[in-house]
């Protein structure tokens, strides 16, 4: 049933992992707080988007993976599987915008 819901209502993302890239359907939504604050923070170099994003899907996700959606790139801050009995029913992750590699 979860797969059918994701197929019908989810977003298509690409997960770039350590082994192979995977295209899959997931729920990916920005996390809002009660204050509905402005999503951008000003720094010396300009503004950055510091929102967190919620990932719910059936494709496993690990820290170190990159999730690409609509020209945006995210990295998992934390992730875990949720089970019913011995079966994984979905993966949950909190994503943050990918950090640029320091040169």
C-alpha positions, 0 to 999 in steps of 0.5 A: 500500500505504501508503494502505491501511495508513493507512486501516485502522490510522491516526488521523483528523486535521485539518490546518489549513493556509494554504489549506484544512483537510484531514481525513486518516488518519495515524499519530500517536504520542507519542515516548517516550524511554528513561527514559519520563519524566513527560510533564508539566513544572511551570511557574509557571502549572501543568503543561504537556505537552511531549511530541513526537509523530511524524506519518507520513502521505501528506498534505503538512505544512508548518511553520505548519500545525496538526494537530488530533487528539482535541481536541489541537492540534500544530504541526510542529517539522520535516517532510519528504517521503520518496521512492522514486525520484521519488515521495513515499511518505510525509511525516514530521514531529515535532510539538509541542503548539501554543503559545498566542499571546501577547497 
